[in-house]
Every structure is written in C-alpha cells, then in structure tokens.
Amino acid sequence: MAATVEIYTWRACPFCVRAKALLDRKGVAYAEFAIDGDESARSAMAAKSGGRRSVPQTFINGQHVGGCDDLHALERSGQLDVLLAS
C-alpha cells in the first residue's frame, strides 16, 4: 500500500514548487492543498504541524515531516524512501 502524502502549498511559492518536483521525480502521488491567502486553512495547517506557518508543509501517513529543506534532507539521508514505504 502506498503512503498517504499531503502537502500544503502556495501556488507561486518556489519552495513549494521544488518540494512537489522532488515528489514528482520519485513518482509519489500526493494530495495538494493550495492555501493561498486562506488564513483559516493556514491556521489549520499550523495546528497540524506544531505551529509552523510557512509553506510548504508536508505530511506522510499523518506524520509531519516539514518543509522543502526538510523533505530534501530526508531524501539525501535515504529516510524519505523509508517513510514512503511505511
């Protein structure tokens, strides 16, 4: 069974584009929540992410894994594949 991946983004955010490009290169299906200007959606994302309000914020199987730099760090360490396989 494939991991459930959710990513909260702003459409024009370069970090969001970069994070989604990594997931796309890996062939990962994900649900994107574009929250441009939606303060209530951003607050809901922050509540799920331990208060982080920056985008993107990524969740794998309900576990918060962080933003773009965090996602790329997981990829470099080999841990992203582990999370996606669980």
Stockholm file with secondary structure:
# STOCKHOLM 1.0

chainA/1-86         MAATVEIYTWRACPFCVRAKALLDRKGVAYAEFAIDGDESARSAMAAKSGGRRSVPQTFINGQHVGGCDDLHALERSGQLDVLLAS
#=GR chainA/1-86 SS CCCCEEEEECTTCHHHHHHHHHHHHTTCCCEEEECTTCHHHHHHHHHHTTTCCSSCEEEETTEEEESHHHHHHHHHHTHHHHHHHC
#=GC SS_cons        CCCCEEEEECTTCHHHHHHHHHHHHTTCCCEEEECTTCHHHHHHHHHHTTTCCSSCEEEETTEEEESHHHHHHHHHHTHHHHHHHC
//
